[in-house]
Amino acid sequence: MAHFKTKHPHKKRSELSTLMLLSVLTLGILGSMMVTNIFSFSSFSKTNAVSLGGVELGSSLDSFRDQQPQATSDLTRFGSLTMTFADLDSAYRIWYGEDGQNTVAYKARQSRVIDGISEDEFVGQLSMEYGPPSLSSCSRRVMDGIRDCHFSWWVPDNVRIDLNSRQIKKSSGPQIQITLQITDTRMNMRLQQQSARKGTSVSMF
C-alpha cells in the first residue's frame, strides 16, 4: 500500500507569517539601536530632566564648565550666553540664561551628518518614544531635489523637541543632515519678555 503525506498549506502560510514577523521585529530593534547609538539624545532621567549631549535643561553653567572645560563661550546678538563644543561626530551648542541667582541651560542643540539611515527611520524612532509629531512640514528644492523637513514634539514640563532634517540621495546609500534641539519653552518665553523690555530678543530656533 502506498502512503502519501498530507500537505498542510495553512501550516506553511502560518510558518511564513511567523518568519516575516520575526524579521520585521529584528529590523525594528536594530534600527532602534542604530538611532540610539548615533544620536546621544536621552529622554527623562531620574530627575525628570531632558538632556542632549550630556547636558540637562536646568543644569548650571558651572557644572557644564566642569564637564566640558574645552567649550568656547559667546554672547549672541540676542543677549544669550552660549557654549559650544564637539563630541565625536556631533557639534553642540547650549544656551544659558539667568534663573534667580543661577545661570542655567534652557536650550540645547546637536548637529550631525548621518550615513546609512533614512529620515523615516530616525523620525520613526522619535515617534515611537514621544508619539506622532505635533508639527511636521517639508519642502523640496527644485534644482537638486534635496528635501528639508521640520518636526516638533511636546514633552512634559513644557519642553519642545525640534528636529530639522535634510535628506540627500546618494548612490552609496541614505544620508541625512540632522539638527536636533530641546527647549525649555517657559524659560525661553520669560527671557524673551525680559529681552523685549531691554530692547533685545531671544531666538526660538
Secondary structure by P-SEA (a helix, b strand, c coil): cbbbbbbbaaaaaaaaaaaaaaaaaaaaaaaaaaaaaaccccccccccccccccccccccaaaaaaacccbbbbbcccbbbbbbbccccbbbbbbbbbcccbbbbcbbbbbbbbccccaaaaaaaaaaacccccbbbbbbbcccbbbbbbbbbbcccbbbbbbbbbbbbbcccbbbbbbbbbbaaaaaaaaaaaaaaacbbbbcc
